[in-house]
Amino acid sequence: MTAIAEKLKTELVELPANDRARLAHFLIQSLPLPPAMSEHEFDAELERRAREIREGKAKGGPVEKVIAELREKIS
């Protein structure tokens, strides 16, 4: 994270929850959308992921744990 972002993060966390929620919504809406997948591409991706799980190349986990790990990575 840039120095400016770190400074803003420190300051913004002090705002009331309602202001932080509105800013969070604004920032999320400002992000570019990922390129859309066709239905065929989406189905192929699902099949690839399912195959990796069946073959033991990937494994799932409890959603709570996965979300906590993602939050830790981005904070």
Biopython code that builds the backbone (N, CA, C, O; Angstrom):
import numpy as np
from Bio.PDB.StructureBuilder import StructureBuilder

atoms = [
    (1, "MET", "N", (0.851, -1.164, 0.000)),
    (1, "MET", "CA", (0.000, 0.000, 0.000)),
    (1, "MET", "C", (0.900, 1.231, 0.000)),
    (1, "MET", "O", (1.935, 1.246, 0.666)),
    (2, "THR", "N", (0.514, 2.249, -0.735)),
    (2, "THR", "CA", (1.315, 3.466, -0.796)),
    (2, "THR", "C", (1.272, 4.205, 0.529)),
    (2, "THR", "O", (0.410, 3.952, 1.370)),
    (3, "ALA", "N", (2.214, 5.121, 0.702)),
    (3, "ALA", "CA", (2.267, 5.911, 1.934)),
    (3, "ALA", "C", (1.006, 6.761, 2.080)),
    (3, "ALA", "O", (0.492, 6.928, 3.186)),
    (4, "ILE", "N", (0.514, 7.290, 0.980)),
    (4, "ILE", "CA", (-0.709, 8.104, 1.017)),
    (4, "ILE", "C", (-1.888, 7.248, 1.474)),
    (4, "ILE", "O", (-2.684, 7.678, 2.309)),
    (5, "ALA", "N", (-2.000, 6.041, 0.927)),
    (5, "ALA", "CA", (-3.093, 5.147, 1.311)),
    (5, "ALA", "C", (-2.996, 4.771, 2.786)),
    (5, "ALA", "O", (-4.012, 4.726, 3.480)),
    (6, "GLU", "N", (-1.792, 4.504, 3.268)),
    (6, "GLU", "CA", (-1.605, 4.177, 4.689)),
    (6, "GLU", "C", (-2.037, 5.342, 5.571)),
    (6, "GLU", "O", (-2.688, 5.143, 6.597)),
    (7, "LYS", "N", (-1.671, 6.563, 5.168)),
    (7, "LYS", "CA", (-2.049, 7.758, 5.944)),
    (7, "LYS", "C", (-3.573, 7.916, 5.947)),
    (7, "LYS", "O", (-4.181, 8.159, 6.989)),
    (8, "LEU", "N", (-4.174, 7.774, 4.766)),
    (8, "LEU", "CA", (-5.630, 7.892, 4.677)),
    (8, "LEU", "C", (-6.315, 6.822, 5.515)),
    (8, "LEU", "O", (-7.290, 7.109, 6.210)),
    (9, "LYS", "N", (-5.815, 5.598, 5.456)),
    (9, "LYS", "CA", (-6.410, 4.500, 6.218)),
    (9, "LYS", "C", (-6.426, 4.834, 7.704)),
    (9, "LYS", "O", (-7.427, 4.620, 8.389)),
    (10, "THR", "N", (-5.318, 5.358, 8.191)),
    (10, "THR", "CA", (-5.210, 5.717, 9.602)),
    (10, "THR", "C", (-6.211, 6.814, 9.973)),
    (10, "THR", "O", (-6.811, 6.777, 11.047)),
    (11, "GLU", "N", (-6.383, 7.772, 9.093)),
    (11, "GLU", "CA", (-7.299, 8.876, 9.371)),
    (11, "GLU", "C", (-8.761, 8.467, 9.185)),
    (11, "GLU", "O", (-9.619, 8.838, 9.987)),
    (12, "LEU", "N", (-9.039, 7.713, 8.140)),
    (12, "LEU", "CA", (-10.422, 7.366, 7.819)),
    (12, "LEU", "C", (-11.055, 6.436, 8.846)),
    (12, "LEU", "O", (-12.268, 6.474, 9.048)),
    (13, "VAL", "N", (-10.261, 5.614, 9.484)),
    (13, "VAL", "CA", (-10.806, 4.687, 10.480)),
    (13, "VAL", "C", (-11.410, 5.449, 11.665)),
    (13, "VAL", "O", (-12.203, 4.888, 12.420)),
    (14, "GLU", "N", (-11.047, 6.698, 11.827)),
    (14, "GLU", "CA", (-11.581, 7.517, 12.914)),
    (14, "GLU", "C", (-12.963, 8.101, 12.597)),
    (14, "GLU", "O", (-13.632, 8.620, 13.491)),
    (15, "LEU", "N", (-13.389, 8.021, 11.347)),
    (15, "LEU", "CA", (-14.695, 8.563, 10.959)),
    (15, "LEU", "C", (-15.817, 7.715, 11.539)),
    (15, "LEU", "O", (-15.610, 6.546, 11.863)),
    (16, "PRO", "N", (-17.001, 8.298, 11.671)),
    (16, "PRO", "CA", (-18.159, 7.512, 12.117)),
    (16, "PRO", "C", (-18.435, 6.365, 11.133)),
    (16, "PRO", "O", (-18.131, 6.461, 9.944)),
    (17, "ALA", "N", (-19.011, 5.294, 11.650)),
    (17, "ALA", "CA", (-19.266, 4.098, 10.841)),
    (17, "ALA", "C", (-20.072, 4.405, 9.582)),
    (17, "ALA", "O", (-19.788, 3.849, 8.522)),
    (18, "ASN", "N", (-21.067, 5.278, 9.681)),
    (18, "ASN", "CA", (-21.892, 5.601, 8.520)),
    (18, "ASN", "C", (-21.054, 6.251, 7.425)),
    (18, "ASN", "O", (-21.217, 5.923, 6.249)),
    (19, "ASP", "N", (-20.163, 7.164, 7.789)),
    (19, "ASP", "CA", (-19.292, 7.797, 6.800)),
    (19, "ASP", "C", (-18.346, 6.776, 6.174)),
    (19, "ASP", "O", (-18.122, 6.794, 4.964)),
    (20, "ARG", "N", (-17.790, 5.886, 6.996)),
    (20, "ARG", "CA", (-16.885, 4.862, 6.468)),
    (20, "ARG", "C", (-17.619, 3.936, 5.504)),
    (20, "ARG", "O", (-17.071, 3.549, 4.472)),
    (21, "ALA", "N", (-18.852, 3.583, 5.838)),
    (21, "ALA", "CA", (-19.636, 2.706, 4.964)),
    (21, "ALA", "C", (-19.901, 3.381, 3.625)),
    (21, "ALA", "O", (-19.791, 2.743, 2.578)),
    (22, "ARG", "N", (-20.246, 4.651, 3.647)),
    (22, "ARG", "CA", (-20.502, 5.372, 2.391)),
    (22, "ARG", "C", (-19.224, 5.499, 1.562)),
    (22, "ARG", "O", (-19.253, 5.359, 0.340)),
    (23, "LEU", "N", (-18.112, 5.763, 2.230)),
    (23, "LEU", "CA", (-16.838, 5.835, 1.506)),
    (23, "LEU", "C", (-16.459, 4.472, 0.928)),
    (23, "LEU", "O", (-15.990, 4.386, -0.207)),
    (24, "ALA", "N", (-16.658, 3.420, 1.700)),
    (24, "ALA", "CA", (-16.354, 2.076, 1.218)),
    (24, "ALA", "C", (-17.192, 1.759, -0.023)),
    (24, "ALA", "O", (-16.682, 1.229, -1.010)),
    (25, "HIS", "N", (-18.466, 2.086, 0.042)),
    (25, "HIS", "CA", (-19.350, 1.856, -1.103)),
    (25, "HIS", "C", (-18.862, 2.645, -2.320)),
    (25, "HIS", "O", (-18.798, 2.114, -3.429)),
    (26, "PHE", "N", (-18.522, 3.901, -2.102)),
    (26, "PHE", "CA", (-18.016, 4.739, -3.195)),
    (26, "PHE", "C", (-16.764, 4.129, -3.811)),
    (26, "PHE", "O", (-16.649, 4.039, -5.033)),
    (27, "LEU", "N", (-15.821, 3.707, -2.962)),
    (27, "LEU", "CA", (-14.569, 3.152, -3.471)),
    (27, "LEU", "C", (-14.791, 1.855, -4.233)),
    (27, "LEU", "O", (-14.182, 1.636, -5.280)),
    (28, "ILE", "N", (-15.658, 0.999, -3.716)),
    (28, "ILE", "CA", (-15.939, -0.260, -4.411)),
    (28, "ILE", "C", (-16.573, 0.021, -5.768)),
    (28, "ILE", "O", (-16.224, -0.610, -6.766)),
    (29, "GLN", "N", (-17.501, 0.968, -5.800)),
    (29, "GLN", "CA", (-18.157, 1.307, -7.060)),
    (29, "GLN", "C", (-17.186, 1.928, -8.059)),
    (29, "GLN", "O", (-17.424, 1.873, -9.266)),
    (30, "SER", "N", (-16.093, 2.520, -7.573)),
    (30, "SER", "CA", (-15.134, 3.170, -8.468)),
    (30, "SER", "C", (-14.159, 2.186, -9.106)),
    (30, "SER", "O", (-13.435, 2.547, -10.034)),
    (31, "LEU", "N", (-14.133, 0.942, -8.614)),
    (31, "LEU", "CA", (-13.213, -0.047, -9.168)),
    (31, "LEU", "C", (-13.691, -0.504, -10.543)),
    (31, "LEU", "O", (-14.893, -0.615, -10.785)),
    (32, "PRO", "N", (-12.740, -0.769, -11.443)),
    (32, "PRO", "CA", (-13.149, -1.277, -12.755)),
    (32, "PRO", "C", (-13.682, -2.704, -12.624)),
    (32, "PRO", "O", (-13.205, -3.490, -11.805)),
    (33, "LEU", "N", (-14.658, -3.012, -13.429)),
    (33, "LEU", "CA", (-15.209, -4.368, -13.424)),
    (33, "LEU", "C", (-14.263, -5.313, -14.146)),
    (33, "LEU", "O", (-13.635, -4.925, -15.131)),
    (34, "PRO", "N", (-14.153, -6.541, -13.673)),
    (34, "PRO", "CA", (-13.326, -7.507, -14.405)),
    (34, "PRO", "C", (-13.998, -7.824, -15.734)),
    (34, "PRO", "O", (-15.209, -7.657, -15.875)),
    (35, "PRO", "N", (-13.222, -8.274, -16.698)),
    (35, "PRO", "CA", (-13.845, -8.620, -17.979)),
    (35, "PRO", "C", (-14.877, -9.734, -17.776)),
    (35, "PRO", "O", (-14.658, -10.670, -17.007)),
    (36, "ALA", "N", (-15.977, -9.614, -18.464)),
    (36, "ALA", "CA", (-17.052, -10.606, -18.336)),
    (36, "ALA", "C", (-16.640, -11.911, -19.015)),
    (36, "ALA", "O", (-15.956, -11.912, -20.039)),
    (37, "MET", "N", (-17.069, -13.009, -18.423)),
    (37, "MET", "CA", (-16.826, -14.323, -19.012)),
    (37, "MET", "C", (-18.082, -14.754, -19.766)),
    (37, "MET", "O", (-19.206, -14.458, -19.360)),
    (38, "SER", "N", (-17.864, -15.451, -20.859)),
    (38, "SER", "CA", (-19.010, -16.033, -21.548)),
    (38, "SER", "C", (-19.514, -17.205, -20.716)),
    (38, "SER", "O", (-18.815, -17.687, -19.825)),
    (39, "GLU", "N", (-20.717, -17.657, -21.005)),
    (39, "GLU", "CA", (-21.266, -18.804, -20.276)),
    (39, "GLU", "C", (-20.377, -20.023, -20.461)),
    (39, "GLU", "O", (-20.164, -20.791, -19.523)),
    (40, "HIS", "N", (-19.863, -20.200, -21.658)),
    (40, "HIS", "CA", (-18.968, -21.334, -21.943)),
    (40, "HIS", "C", (-17.682, -21.222, -21.118)),
    (40, "HIS", "O", (-17.234, -22.213, -20.542)),
    (41, "GLU", "N", (-17.082, -20.025, -21.056)),
    (41, "GLU", "CA", (-15.858, -19.824, -20.270)),
    (41, "GLU", "C", (-16.116, -20.059, -18.778)),
    (41, "GLU", "O", (-15.292, -20.648, -18.079)),
    (42, "PHE", "N", (-17.274, -19.586, -18.306)),
    (42, "PHE", "CA", (-17.623, -19.755, -16.895)),
    (42, "PHE", "C", (-17.778, -21.239, -16.567)),
    (42, "PHE", "O", (-17.263, -21.714, -15.555)),
    (43, "ASP", "N", (-18.498, -21.976, -17.435)),
    (43, "ASP", "CA", (-18.680, -23.418, -17.224)),
    (43, "ASP", "C", (-17.336, -24.144, -17.238)),
    (43, "ASP", "O", (-17.111, -25.050, -16.436)),
    (44, "ALA", "N", (-16.440, -23.747, -18.152)),
    (44, "ALA", "CA", (-15.122, -24.374, -18.233)),
    (44, "ALA", "C", (-14.315, -24.097, -16.969)),
    (44, "ALA", "O", (-13.604, -24.978, -16.485)),
    (45, "GLU", "N", (-14.414, -22.896, -16.435)),
    (45, "GLU", "CA", (-13.704, -22.552, -15.204)),
    (45, "GLU", "C", (-14.238, -23.354, -14.023)),
    (45, "GLU", "O", (-13.463, -23.849, -13.205)),
    (46, "LEU", "N", (-15.542, -23.482, -13.933)),
    (46, "LEU", "CA", (-16.126, -24.298, -12.861)),
    (46, "LEU", "C", (-15.651, -25.745, -12.957)),
    (46, "LEU", "O", (-15.303, -26.355, -11.945)),
    (47, "GLU", "N", (-15.637, -26.289, -14.158)),
    (47, "GLU", "CA", (-15.189, -27.666, -14.345)),
    (47, "GLU", "C", (-13.717, -27.808, -13.972)),
    (47, "GLU", "O", (-13.337, -28.786, -13.329)),
    (48, "ARG", "N", (-12.889, -26.852, -14.364)),
    (48, "ARG", "CA", (-11.468, -26.909, -14.037)),
    (48, "ARG", "C", (-11.266, -26.913, -12.524)),
    (48, "ARG", "O", (-10.475, -27.698, -12.001)),
    (49, "ARG", "N", (-11.983, -26.034, -11.825)),
    (49, "ARG", "CA", (-11.848, -25.964, -10.362)),
    (49, "ARG", "C", (-12.343, -27.245, -9.686)),
    (49, "ARG", "O", (-11.726, -27.735, -8.741)),
    (50, "ALA", "N", (-13.458, -27.779, -10.179)),
    (50, "ALA", "CA", (-13.981, -29.027, -9.613)),
    (50, "ALA", "C", (-12.993, -30.167, -9.845)),
    (50, "ALA", "O", (-12.782, -30.991, -8.955)),
    (51, "ARG", "N", (-12.389, -30.225, -11.023)),
    (51, "ARG", "CA", (-11.403, -31.263, -11.333)),
    (51, "ARG", "C", (-10.191, -31.158, -10.407)),
    (51, "ARG", "O", (-9.690, -32.172, -9.922)),
    (52, "GLU", "N", (-9.716, -29.924, -10.159)),
    (52, "GLU", "CA", (-8.576, -29.731, -9.260)),
    (52, "GLU", "C", (-8.893, -30.226, -7.846)),
    (52, "GLU", "O", (-8.033, -30.794, -7.173)),
    (53, "ILE", "N", (-10.131, -30.007, -7.403)),
    (53, "ILE", "CA", (-10.528, -30.501, -6.078)),
    (53, "ILE", "C", (-10.584, -32.021, -6.077)),
    (53, "ILE", "O", (-10.071, -32.656, -5.156)),
    (54, "ARG", "N", (-11.202, -32.616, -7.101)),
    (54, "ARG", "CA", (-11.288, -34.084, -7.184)),
    (54, "ARG", "C", (-9.910, -34.729, -7.233)),
    (54, "ARG", "O", (-9.701, -35.796, -6.655)),
    (55, "GLU", "N", (-8.965, -34.084, -7.924)),
    (55, "GLU", "CA", (-7.616, -34.638, -8.090)),
    (55, "GLU", "C", (-6.711, -34.333, -6.899)),
    (55, "GLU", "O", (-5.567, -34.784, -6.856)),
    (56, "GLY", "N", (-7.214, -33.576, -5.942)),
    (56, "GLY", "CA", (-6.412, -33.252, -4.771)),
    (56, "GLY", "C", (-5.416, -32.124, -4.989)),
    (56, "GLY", "O", (-4.565, -31.873, -4.136)),
    (57, "LYS", "N", (-5.515, -31.439, -6.129)),
    (57, "LYS", "CA", (-4.609, -30.316, -6.414)),
    (57, "LYS", "C", (-5.052, -29.047, -5.707)),
    (57, "LYS", "O", (-4.262, -28.119, -5.540)),
    (58, "ALA", "N", (-6.294, -29.003, -5.297)),
    (58, "ALA", "CA", (-6.841, -27.854, -4.579)),
    (58, "ALA", "C", (-7.805, -28.384, -3.536)),
    (58, "ALA", "O", (-8.356, -29.475, -3.680)),
    (59, "LYS", "N", (-8.000, -27.615, -2.504)),
    (59, "LYS", "CA", (-8.971, -28.035, -1.493)),
    (59, "LYS", "C", (-9.736, -26.811, -1.009)),
    (59, "LYS", "O", (-9.244, -25.683, -1.043)),
    (60, "GLY", "N", (-10.921, -27.071, -0.572)),
    (60, "GLY", "CA", (-11.763, -26.007, -0.058)),
    (60, "GLY", "C", (-11.552, -25.846, 1.438)),
    (60, "GLY", "O", (-10.801, -26.592, 2.066)),
    (61, "GLY", "N", (-12.228, -24.865, 1.983)),
    (61, "GLY", "CA", (-12.156, -24.638, 3.417)),
    (61, "GLY", "C", (-13.392, -23.909, 3.870)),
    (61, "GLY", "O", (-14.174, -23.427, 3.050)),
    (62, "PRO", "N", (-13.576, -23.825, 5.176)),
    (62, "PRO", "CA", (-14.735, -23.099, 5.689)),
    (62, "PRO", "C", (-14.712, -21.635, 5.235)),
    (62, "PRO", "O", (-13.671, -20.979, 5.281)),
    (63, "VAL", "N", (-15.845, -21.145, 4.808)),
    (63, "VAL", "CA", (-15.914, -19.782, 4.277)),
    (63, "VAL", "C", (-15.434, -18.761, 5.300)),
    (63, "VAL", "O", (-14.806, -17.769, 4.932)),
    (64, "GLU", "N", (-15.719, -18.990, 6.578)),
    (64, "GLU", "CA", (-15.287, -18.046, 7.611)),
    (64, "GLU", "C", (-13.770, -17.938, 7.650)),
    (64, "GLU", "O", (-13.217, -16.846, 7.785)),
    (65, "LYS", "N", (-13.096, -19.092, 7.530)),
    (65, "LYS", "CA", (-11.632, -19.106, 7.554)),
    (65, "LYS", "C", (-11.063, -18.427, 6.312)),
    (65, "LYS", "O", (-10.116, -17.646, 6.406)),
    (66, "VAL", "N", (-11.631, -18.720, 5.165)),
    (66, "VAL", "CA", (-11.152, -18.141, 3.912)),
    (66, "VAL", "C", (-11.300, -16.616, 3.943)),
    (66, "VAL", "O", (-10.377, -15.893, 3.568)),
    (67, "ILE", "N", (-12.448, -16.135, 4.386)),
    (67, "ILE", "CA", (-12.676, -14.687, 4.454)),
    (67, "ILE", "C", (-11.720, -14.041, 5.450)),
    (67, "ILE", "O", (-11.174, -12.972, 5.176)),
    (68, "ALA", "N", (-11.512, -14.672, 6.595)),
    (68, "ALA", "CA", (-10.576, -14.124, 7.586)),
    (68, "ALA", "C", (-9.172, -14.040, 7.006)),
    (68, "ALA", "O", (-8.472, -13.052, 7.230)),
    (69, "GLU", "N", (-8.748, -15.060, 6.264)),
    (69, "GLU", "CA", (-7.422, -15.047, 5.651)),
    (69, "GLU", "C", (-7.314, -13.947, 4.605)),
    (69, "GLU", "O", (-6.289, -13.272, 4.522)),
    (70, "LEU", "N", (-8.357, -13.760, 3.806)),
    (70, "LEU", "CA", (-8.341, -12.687, 2.799)),
    (70, "LEU", "C", (-8.287, -11.316, 3.463)),
    (70, "LEU", "O", (-7.553, -10.435, 3.016)),
    (71, "ARG", "N", (-9.066, -11.135, 4.532)),
    (71, "ARG", "CA", (-9.044, -9.854, 5.240)),
    (71, "ARG", "C", (-7.660, -9.574, 5.799)),
    (71, "ARG", "O", (-7.196, -8.434, 5.767)),
    (72, "GLU", "N", (-6.999, -10.599, 6.309)),
    (72, "GLU", "CA", (-5.650, -10.427, 6.868)),
    (72, "GLU", "C", (-4.666, -10.023, 5.777)),
    (72, "GLU", "O", (-3.790, -9.187, 6.000)),
    (73, "LYS", "N", (-4.815, -10.622, 4.596)),
    (73, "LYS", "CA", (-3.914, -10.300, 3.495)),
    (73, "LYS", "C", (-4.041, -8.853, 3.036)),
    (73, "LYS", "O", (-3.046, -8.226, 2.672)),
    (74, "ILE", "N", (-5.256, -8.321, 3.052)),
    (74, "ILE", "CA", (-5.443, -6.965, 2.509)),
    (74, "ILE", "C", (-5.349, -5.874, 3.570)),
    (74, "ILE", "O", (-5.404, -4.690, 3.238)),
    (75, "SER", "N", (-5.209, -6.247, 4.824)),
    (75, "SER", "CA", (-5.123, -5.207, 5.854)),
    (75, "SER", "C", (-3.691, -4.837, 6.157)),
    (75, "SER", "O", (-3.441, -3.976, 7.001)),
]
sb = StructureBuilder()
sb.init_structure("model")
sb.init_model(0)
sb.init_chain("A")
sb.init_seg("    ")
for serial, (resi, resn, name, xyz) in enumerate(atoms, 1):
    if name == "N":
        sb.init_residue(resn, " ", resi, " ")
    sb.init_atom(name, np.array(xyz, "f"), 0.0, 1.0, " ", f" {name:<3s}", serial, name[0])
structure = sb.get_structure()
